[in-house]
Amino acid sequence: MKRLAFDLQGEGADVVVLLHGIGGGRSIWSDASSGTTRAIAGLGCRAVAVDLPGYGDSVGAGEPTLAHMVSTVVELLDHLGPRRIALLGHSMGGMVAQELVALYPGRVDVLLLACTSPAFGKADGAWQARFVADRLAPLDAGLGMSGMAWNLVPAMVSPGAVAGADAIAIDVMSRVPEATYRTALKAIAAFDRRAALPAITQPTLCLAGEHDRTAPPEVMQRMASHIPGAAFEVLANAGHIANVEQPTAFNDAVTRFLNTHSIGS
């Protein structure tokens, strides 16, 4: 496996792949950020936190599509050879996860979607235009990823988040290459899998942050209502980067759902 860099913790036949958001990387799941990789590994499975194409130590971004990201994740799954597969996707990572189960419906056994949505707003809608403008303005002004992170992250984090959550998120976002960020933004701007939600047959958890304004709880609850049998949970005092803002509650919700559906020993 050469295309995606990843951190692996734990042993076992089952694999949980952790997919980060547009301003993230595999370090967002580490002990220094949220401890999610270690918490999942504690179930007796392999927890695999990846850098999606162009992020961290993974190779260049390639095609600006979610389908390209999916192909690299599927390649990784082929390499790992798991018995059962769970995907945990945060924000953009949740879109990658939805795209994967739509394109490869038989490959995944359990699906966890955190702080994400089934579509990037409405095509050419006001929310979509504002989101893109907000993200690109600091970059177009020459502030770089660090300047953008300092501008954006404080508004994404709940006032009730654990101490230091904003600093962690700023550090991770600052290390994303600008070209990768622009490519990923183009990819998610075209995303719309709303029509595919009723076809999701995997046990699915939709996990929202109480104060998330990017993927509000009402959006995630509506998404869950279209997925047969999906569970829906809201994390108190969390915004969009819920795993970093409320790591204990986030990890408890994730591991409880995985354990319920027999992922691990």
C-alpha positions, -999 to +999 in steps of 0.1 A: +000+000+000+018+031-012-008+058-019-022+065+016-002+071+048-018+058+079-014+051+116-025+017+128-032+007+164-045-026+178-048-061+165-077-082+152-095-093+121-119-063+120-107-029+108-121+006+115-109+032+091-110+068+104-115+095+077-107+131+085-123+164+074-112+190+049-090+208+075-077+177+091-054+148+087-047+115+105-033+133+135-068+146+144-075+111+158-043+107+177-038+107+215-026+143+213-059+154+196-088+131+205-076+096+214-101+081+191-077+057+174-066+042+207-102+040+220-113+020+190-083-002+191-093-011+227-123-030+213-099-056+199-097-045+163-074-025+141-080+012+141-065+028+110-064+066+108-055+077+072-042+108+055-065+113+025-047+121-008-026+152-006-028+154+032+001+147+056+024+120+043+000+107+015+009+113-021-004+142-042-041+151-044-047+137-079-082+141-093-103+166-074-131+142-068-145+122-039-144+091-061-106+094-063-104+096-025-127+065-023-105+046-047-075+051-024-094+040+006-106+009-012-070+001-022-061+004+015-089-020+025-076-045-001-042-042+015-054-047+051-077-076+043-102-072+071-129-096+082-153-068+088-150-031+080-163+000+097-159+035+084-158+065+107-159+097+087-158+133+101-172+161+079-156+156+045-145+122+057-182+114+062-188+123+026-160+100+015-176+073+036-211+079+020-195+079-015-177+046-007-208+028+004-227+041-027-200+030-051-191-002-032-222-012-013-209-046-002-176-035+012-186-019+045-203-035+075-208-006+098-210+032+091-204+061+115-210+096+102-199+125+124-206+162+118-213+157+081-242+159+056-255+140+026-250+170+003-229+202+001-259+226+006-279+232-025-262+236-058-254+272-064-273+281-032-265+309-008-251+287+019-228+269-005-215+302-020-209+317+015-191+286+027-167+286-003-162+324-001-154+322+037-129+294+031-111+309+001-110+346+012-081+342+036-062+321+011-069+345-017-057+373+006-023+355+010-028+346+047-021+309+040-036+279+058-024+292+092-041+325+087-073+308+076-072+284+106-068+313+130-098+330+114-121+300+111-115+276+139-127+297+168-161+301+152-163+263+146-156+253+182-182+254+209-177+276+240-182+245+261-153+226+244-125+211+265-095+234+271-071+236+242-095+222+215-092+252+193-054+252+195-053+215+184-077+222+155-057+253+144-024+234+145-038+205+124-055+228+098-024+249+095-004+219+083-028+211+054-012+221+021-031+250+005-033+232-029-048+202-012-073+222+006-084+240-026-087+206-044-107+191-016-130+221-014-137+216-051-145+179-045-170+184-017-187+213-035-201+188-060-212+163-034-248+152-033-258+117-021-292+125-007-309+101-031-286+073-020-295+074+017-324+050+016-301+024+000-277+024+029-281-010+045-253-009+070-260-002+107-253+036+108-247+061+135-252+098+127-233+118+154-239+156+156-224+184+176-249+204+196-235+237+184-223+227+149-232+253+124-215+236+094-235+203+098-262+213+123-280+186+144-313+191+125-295+184+092-280+152+106-312+142+122-330+146+088-302+126+072-306+098+098-343+097+091-337+087+055-312+059+064-331+027+073-327+020+110-300+047+116-292+059+151-289+096+158-270+112+187-261+147+197-230+155+216-235+183+242-211+213+242-196+203+208-193+222+176-180+210+142-148+194+155-166+172+180-140+145+184-115+172+196-139+193+215-155+165+235-132+135+231-145+114+259-182+117+249-173+113+212-152+082+218-178+066+241-205+071+214-183+056+187-170+026+207-205+018+221-220+017+186-191-004+172-194-028+202-231-031+197-225-042+161-198-067+170-168-048+156-137-062+174-131-092+196 
